[in-house]
Amino acid sequence: MPRRPSNHVDSPAAVGERLRAARLAAGLSQRDLSFDGCTAAYVSRIEAGARTPSYQILREFGKRLGVSADYLATGEEGILAADPLVEGTIALRLGDPDRAAEVYERHLRESDDERAAAQADAGLGRVALARGDAHEAVERLSRALAADGLSTAEASAAAEGLGRAYALQGQLDEAFAVFRRFLERARERCDRFDTARFALLLAHAYVDSGNATAGEAALEDALPGAADMLDPALRADLYWSQSRLARAEGKPDLAAEHAELALATARSSEHAATAARALLLKSRLENDRGDGGKALALLDDARDALAAIHDPLDAASAAIERARALALLGEEQQASALMLEVVDGLNDLHPAAAAAAYASAGAFFRGRGEVERALELYELAVERAPASGGQVADALTAMAEIHEERGDADEALKLLKAALAAREAVTAG
């Protein structure tokens, strides 16, 4: 076959993105993808858009990844190799849920067996989750898992999505149940990666519910199975979880240390989402310490990566931390305007996330002396928070403190009793 001219690719950057997404979808490392004449370092440069690979190299990559060389070169529709599930996964990784939905729906139309239906439902469930439709995600992922037609790897991916979808709806008990069930299955088959994976998901869910003690216990399950794994993305997530737990337990120095480890690990693995979230967490820690300048610098570092993730919760969290940093630097008017802008969009978030953001905004305005506005925001946090979470108790406690400071002892006592009841409910759960 004659050598193709250098214009056989649409752009080196786009080729790099498609190659990286296909490699991750196939579960391969850059070293796994390398071969004689194409080292892991060269793969890395191609993925970074710094090199234009020959068509022969793209064809060799395609054999290993289950995609066509033409797809890697141009990304055009209809030229992927035979596996549509790989195509759908790649489309999702590249932030194109509409394209992924087309692929999975076509797979459902063209195949009539139970396994194909389960695979399509699992894919469409992940699409729904990417679009923020937790209800449809729960419906489709539950159906896919109930059909029992998925491979172990497919079932694990569907279970992760199902647990996350339940959490998005504030159904934390259901999320806990899914993560526990698949954690036990991973242990039974001695799968160290999935054991760490679901223990980590369970730890995150506990932290989100306000139960840091249970989160720490779950995280202990993840650490032994993952500490010596060569999966940098998983290690980055573990460090990030440890940082969140340390902060929840009032250990800011330890939290900062683990956040730094998460950032370094994520950057080295090109795991941009985790790196951005580690920067976001570090900015929160710097704001907690009163260093608005450092917090702003960290947020600036994370800006592009956070924008690429397209996660409304991350965007709201970043805006809240930016407002806090501006206030620390004396930019009170700009900080208040930004915080009010964030508050206006919080109803679009899922309940637990909205409650946490309302509580953060309440704390911000309380610190500025605007206690009436703070009380309104804490009330909104109580309204939106899932009953099974610890956010209700925290918001009620803050409201009680405000009333006590104003001399309204009766209202303060009533709120404290309600906060105690809410906290006992979390502990009992």
Steps between C-alpha positions, in 0.01 A plus 500: 500500500650842407592736781226752573581871500525694826145628461356154577404631848263784581731641769770355728316625809173331399683176417662512842165544673339213311798273559508571873122447532515172305796380708323578827180336375701186423663510845854519360800702613727690261756223550238237405432691179867530401669262255825463309570838342248687717604542864276593793666843498400545135144393581499767771613767252233395249230523769628845596461613136874557468553238226307401184503120475525322169196317369684169556541583870133596526404169339710313758336697782160417352569125516579526871206730582218352293457814289589590144806697400270737310307575818820588685612714206183698435226409748245472220174313561453148376866403477553339838585133512242242591450567874233771545534486879857624472379781275236601756749494785743714304228751415411530868864547599531775239199680649256416218198331667279562196733300278526228766120481522475452123749214518327319786153549351622357168651206688162441667314514167738273313532228767210307647663285769485564875871574532488768230199661668680504835812650344297771326307581817826524695643736240187714483495510880851645501389750233208606721738544792731714286200717409400537866183290468542285810146358480548350154850386596361304799227344284730388220797389712275306739341321202840422347628347824179304560524342153821322606639517147801720570860394538670557835666819375176631345304424817757680715482810279118490508500459879729800545265707284193374686644588839596846380152552352335402829728746683405775254136446598585511870427127538816435697379178661444353153844622389659339808322171423624490138860579594498246788353225280762542230776541756411156638490352150847640429632346821347162416682485166821647655488797262733753663419780258122482542537449875689828517264662251177427691653559842606841371153574363348397831743729686402792276131432561549493876694827494225659291246384758696671779615173659877547495558212744330247272679654203837448664413137578398438138815668374712260707357222281615681187854575609649149539369391161612809313817621666730295277291517183647668197178690428576870555139610454386271781786615724408862430140430601618329818714799598210732422269295726754509781524877463122541527488279808783687669328832437169364634683392816657844551853407389585771244874427476444131430221591256735732312770233488265241346357756258853575382563129446173469307598793281849370428373149422216624283724731301750223435222277368329768290192442714378856450168472680657377823780754470248782463298379796815469709582863417145595594532320833837664566343841434234423761770404750689824433179697552446314826846616604425859397735516199279636221796569272609137489140388457453727196824378343388139538158578351666669204711185445185287504283727285554341158483141624182568699342663195583190295332269753164681462392401852254753650593400856869563436416833336287609797765388749771690312289818495431471874871460577582794271248717687648395833851580377395843370340581836822405681686740271262786585297487177172486694268638233633277224495199732137556604386551140671176393351305791149625422549401136597148612200474733261579214607184317514252787151357447632336185732280707399169654372531861812405695722725289255790516471464879878509544528805275217684678670429834832635369326813373327536837832482681640762261225754568502423871868591503415829328243579773198450264324262737150525349631391163708232672192361674311486169782304342531259792123440478538419131781258591268322744223481237725354230717270711421126487352374825769231519786750487676700771451836330167563676662482843782735399264761353265484799793543738619809312148646515484431874829683553370805313183511712704457816723792398186709450370412846216275385568210738170319440545481123865403543407212733231376262745496211770329705256222595411454135872493409566236765215282372632531144854408608377197695312384192822514296692307765227237522508461122 
